[in-house]
């Protein structure tokens, strides 16, 4: 009879946030799959738990995932943990959950702390609708395209960032999105927890010379809703999209989408008119 995979949320800083149910889940597991076994061993020692550990991280997740699934199918139960926070959220555990789901292996969850929702709740920005964007790519082209796709995003946006990359990320966000409100949440639930509520321009200036410490969660204000101009013809919208594409070096389809959002006209109609003009 198949066992189960239980994903167990771990503290993002304060061990007091580890729930009694989470302790029970680790105690009940036959083995624990951990992103960094050294980090997880400290957690287990703190709560007096002794269980076999299997390393499961980004660079071995496919091969190790197969082995973990095979053990579960043979009747063992596995608890999956990350170094901090909820497994499978911006975490290699995403693939293990997908593998189990594809093989019909039961997957359970013991909810725990999450830096995403903690930072969002502390940000002072709208929380009704938001989008989690994780870490921005280090590849310049991918990074630029990712940020360009968010220019008209009206939902609050949440990003993860390491301290040594924070200055460049703040500059890139300011350049791509314009000056927006932002909350920088640092060292959440730890002794030096700090939430700085400011603007992207002020944040970029503050950290221009580096000096950031601790892991950051950036919560950025979404784009303001723009009123559609009155009596804009399809031809005028197409010309505006053409000018936008040339000015910013973006694809015609992306320019049509942005002009459609501003005018209330259909993207498909603008794009068709636009391609006729370009012929």
MOQUI-V572856 format. One record per residue. N is the residue number from 1. RES is the residue in one small letter. SS is DSSP state (H for helix, E for strand, - for the rest). BURIAL is b if it has 16 or more other C-alpha atoms within 10 Angstrom, else e. Layout:
N/RES/SS/BURIAL  N/RES/SS/BURIAL
This chain:
1/x/-/e  2/x/-/b  3/x/-/b  4/x/E/b  5/x/E/b  6/x/E/b  7/x/E/b  8/x/E/b  9/x/-/b  10/x/E/b  11/x/-/b  12/x/-/b  13/x/-/b  14/x/-/e  15/x/H/e  16/x/H/e  17/x/H/e  18/x/-/b  19/x/-/b  20/x/H/e  21/x/H/e  22/x/H/b  23/x/H/b  24/x/H/e  25/x/H/b  26/x/H/b  27/x/H/b  28/x/H/e  29/x/-/b  30/x/-/b  31/x/E/b  32/x/E/b  33/x/E/b  34/x/E/b  35/x/-/b  36/x/-/b  37/x/H/b  38/x/H/e  39/x/H/e  40/x/H/b  41/x/H/b  42/x/H/e  43/x/H/b  44/x/H/b  45/x/H/e  46/x/H/e  47/x/-/e  48/x/-/e  49/x/-/e  50/x/-/e  51/x/-/e  52/x/E/e  53/x/E/b  54/x/E/b  55/x/E/e  56/x/-/b  57/x/-/b  58/x/-/e  59/x/-/e  60/x/-/e  61/x/H/b  62/x/H/b  63/x/H/e  64/x/H/b  65/x/H/b  66/x/H/e  67/x/H/e  68/x/H/b  69/x/H/b  70/x/H/b  71/x/H/b  72/x/H/b  73/x/H/b  74/x/-/e  75/x/-/e  76/x/-/b  77/x/-/b  78/x/E/b  79/x/E/b  80/x/E/b  81/x/E/b  82/x/-/b  83/x/-/b  84/x/-/b  85/x/E/b  86/x/-/b  87/x/-/b  88/x/-/b  89/x/-/e  90/x/-/e  91/x/-/b  92/x/-/b  93/x/H/b  94/x/H/e  95/x/H/e  96/x/H/b  97/x/H/b  98/x/H/e  99/x/H/b  100/x/H/b  101/x/H/e  102/x/H/e  103/x/-/e  104/x/-/e  105/x/-/b  106/x/E/b  107/x/E/b  108/x/E/e  109/x/E/b  110/x/E/b  111/x/-/b  112/x/-/b  113/x/-/b  114/x/-/b  115/x/H/b  116/x/H/b  117/x/H/e  118/x/H/e  119/x/H/b  120/x/H/b  121/x/H/e  122/x/H/b  123/x/H/b  124/x/-/e  125/x/-/b  126/x/-/b  127/x/-/e  128/x/-/e  129/x/-/e  130/x/E/b  131/x/E/b  132/x/E/b  133/x/E/e  134/x/E/b  135/x/E/e  136/x/-/b  137/x/-/e  138/x/-/e  139/x/-/e  140/x/H/e  141/x/H/e  142/x/H/e  143/x/H/e  144/x/H/b  145/x/H/e  146/x/H/e  147/x/H/b  148/x/H/b  149/x/H/e  150/x/-/b  151/x/-/e  152/x/-/b  153/x/-/b  154/x/-/e  155/x/-/b  156/x/E/b  157/x/E/b  158/x/E/b  159/x/E/b  160/x/E/b  161/x/E/b  162/x/-/e  163/x/H/b  164/x/H/e  165/x/H/e  166/x/H/b  167/x/H/b  168/x/H/e  169/x/H/b  170/x/H/b  171/x/H/b  172/x/H/b  173/x/H/b  174/x/H/b  175/x/H/e  176/x/H/b  177/x/H/b  178/x/-/e  179/x/-/e  180/x/-/b  181/x/E/b  182/x/E/b  183/x/E/b  184/x/E/b  185/x/E/b  186/x/E/b  187/x/-/b  188/x/-/b  189/x/-/b  190/x/-/e  191/x/-/e  192/x/-/e  193/x/-/e  194/x/E/e  195/x/E/b  196/x/E/e  197/x/E/b  198/x/E/e  199/x/E/b  200/x/H/b  201/x/H/b  202/x/H/b  203/x/H/b  204/x/H/b  205/x/H/e  206/x/H/e  207/x/-/b  208/x/-/e  209/x/-/e  210/x/-/e  211/x/-/e  212/x/-/b  213/x/-/e  214/x/-/e  215/x/-/e  216/x/E/b  217/x/E/b  218/x/E/b  219/x/E/b  220/x/E/b  221/x/-/b  222/x/-/b  223/x/-/b  224/x/-/e  225/x/-/e  226/x/-/e  227/x/-/e  228/x/-/e  229/x/-/e  230/x/-/e  231/x/-/e  232/x/-/e  233/x/-/e  234/x/H/b  235/x/H/e  236/x/H/e  237/x/H/b  238/x/H/b  239/x/H/b  240/x/H/b  241/x/H/b  242/x/H/b  243/x/H/e  244/x/H/b  245/x/H/b  246/x/H/e  247/x/H/e  248/x/H/e  249/x/-/e  250/x/-/e  251/x/-/e  252/x/H/b  253/x/H/b  254/x/H/b  255/x/H/b  256/x/H/b  257/x/H/b  258/x/H/b  259/x/H/b  260/x/H/b  261/x/H/b  262/x/H/b  263/x/H/b  264/x/-/e  265/x/-/b  266/x/-/e  267/x/H/b  268/x/H/e  269/x/H/e  270/x/H/b  271/x/H/b  272/x/H/e  273/x/H/b  274/x/H/b  275/x/H/e  276/x/H/e  277/x/H/e  278/x/H/e  279/x/-/e
